[in-house]
Amino acid sequence: MKLDEKLETRIYDLTAVGDEAGENGDYDTQIEKYGEAWTIVPEPKSEYEDVHWILGNIAEGYYSKGDMANAKKYYLEAIAYPDGAEDSLNNLRVGQFYFEEDPVLAKKYLTKARDLSEGRIFEDEDPKYGEFVKEV
């Protein structure tokens, strides 16, 4: 289902402020604005197309500020959405979280990230992640 046009505009306005904040290193404001956008998506949120990116940007805000527990929580939530499961950054980050604790899950998500991005997702990351899935 598509979001109402007025609601979609409101969401994009909030996330534009969040994007600018994140680009300037103000991750708390990024998280806050994306969080506000998420709260105005009507329930059940899973009925709406392509809303996972809001969660992914909340997660990336937490990731950027070093709050890995919250980043992992939001990336796992984002990846539970069909469109979110096809997002290379979501798969990369989830694979990175599992890298030390569950190599099987890490390989699953990192391989998917590689395949979705044709390997480009690893360009700015620690080379160990690309090497880990090179043989797959």
C-alpha positions, 0 to 999 in steps of 0.5 A, a space after each residue: 500500500 502507498 502512503 497518503 501524499 500529504 503524509 509522504 511529504 511530511 515524512 520526506 520533510 522530516 527525513 531531509 532534516 535528519 539527512 542534513 543533521 547526519 551529514 553534519 555529524 549530528 546523529 542525535 538529530 538524525 535519529 530524532 527526525 527519522 524517529 518522528 517520521 517513523 511514528 507517523 507511518 500508520 499502523 500496521 507499518 508492514 502494510 506500506 511499501 518501502 518504509 524500511 529505509 526510515 528504520 535503516 537511517 535510524 540504525 545508521 545514525 546509531 551506528 555512526 555515533 557508536 551505539 551498536 546495540 541500538 543500531 543492531 536493533 533497528 537494522 534487524 527491524 529494517 531487514 524484517 521488511 521485504 524491501 529492507 531484506 533487499 537493501 545491501 547496507 542493511 545486509 552489510 550491517 547485520 552481517 557485521 554484527 554477526 561477524 564475531 558471534 555467528 559466522 554462519 549468519 554473518 556469511 549469509 548477510 554479508 554474501 547477500 550484501 555483496 550480491 546486491 551491490 555487486 561487491 561495491 558495498 565493501 569498498 569503504 569497509 574493513 577488508 575483512 568482510 569482503 575477504 570473508 565472503 570472497 570464497 562463497 
